Each structure stands twice: as structure tokens, then as C-alpha cells.
Amino acid sequence: MDSSFILGAHVSVCLLDLQGLGGDYMSTSAGQRDRMLMATQKLEQSNDLLKYGKEQLAQTEVRRRHSLHCKLYGLGRRYGIPTYG
């Protein structure tokens, strides 16, 4: 993180204290904005994880079906049972 950003944030909080606008940074609109940004980032991370999980599940299902198809086709050939597809 940029040191000028940290210094700027610190100065902003100090000015709020001096102006009597609230000693608690998190109750200010800037604090609320920061909380909203953090919550949005967490939500996006959760969404990405869910998408990845769904993709993995779909790939596993395709592999499982292919494996089952190969086994059935092999058994059919072994025992002379006609198979279609």
C-alpha cells in the first residue's frame, strides 16, 4: 500500500477528530465506504469459488459418465450384447 495513502487516511481521521465529527472512523461515510468495498470483495471471492466448484463438479460428472459408458460398452462387447452409441 502506498505510504501517501496511509498518511492521507491518517490525516483525514485526525481532522475529523479535531472538527468534532466523530472519533470513530468506521461511523463516518468513508468508513462505511471502506466496509462496503471489503464486503463487495469478499462477495466476489465467494462467487469465484462457487463458480470454480460448479466447474469442477461438471467436469467430474462428465468423467464419471464417460467411465461408466466405457465399462458398459466393454461388457457388451465381451458378452456379445449389441450396444448402440
SVG drawing of the C-alpha trace seen along z (x, -y; Angstrom):
<svg xmlns="http://www.w3.org/2000/svg" viewBox="-28 -21 33 84">
<polyline fill="none" stroke="black" stroke-width="0.4" points="0.0,0.0 1.2,-3.5 2.6,-5.4 1.0,-8.6 -2.4,-6.9 -1.8,-5.8 -0.6,-9.2 -3.7,-10.8 -6.1,-8.5 -4.4,-9.2 -4.6,-13.0 -8.3,-12.6 -9.1,-10.7 -7.2,-13.3 -9.1,-16.2 -12.4,-14.5 -11.4,-14.3 -10.4,-17.9 -13.6,-19.0 -15.7,-17.0 -17.2,-15.0 -16.7,-11.7 -13.8,-9.9 -14.8,-6.6 -13.6,-6.3 -15.9,-3.4 -19.0,-5.5 -18.0,-8.1 -19.1,-7.8 -15.5,-7.0 -15.5,-4.1 -18.8,-2.9 -17.5,-3.1 -14.4,-1.0 -16.7,1.6 -18.8,1.8 -15.7,2.3 -14.4,5.0 -17.8,6.7 -18.0,6.5 -14.5,8.0 -15.5,10.9 -18.7,11.5 -16.7,11.6 -14.3,14.1 -17.2,16.3 -18.8,16.0 -15.5,17.0 -15.1,20.0 -18.7,21.1 -18.1,20.9 -14.9,22.9 -16.7,25.5 -19.5,25.8 -17.0,26.2 -15.2,29.0 -18.5,30.7 -19.5,30.6 -16.1,32.0 -16.3,34.8 -19.8,35.7 -18.6,35.8 -15.7,38.1 -17.9,40.3 -20.4,40.7 -17.6,41.4 -16.1,44.0 -19.5,45.7 -20.1,45.7 -16.7,47.3 -17.4,50.0 -20.8,50.9 -19.5,50.9 -16.7,53.2 -19.0,55.6 -21.3,55.6 -18.5,56.5 -17.2,59.1 -20.6,60.9 -21.8,60.2 -24.5,57.8 -25.2,55.3 -24.5,51.7 -25.7,48.6 -23.6,45.4"/>
</svg>
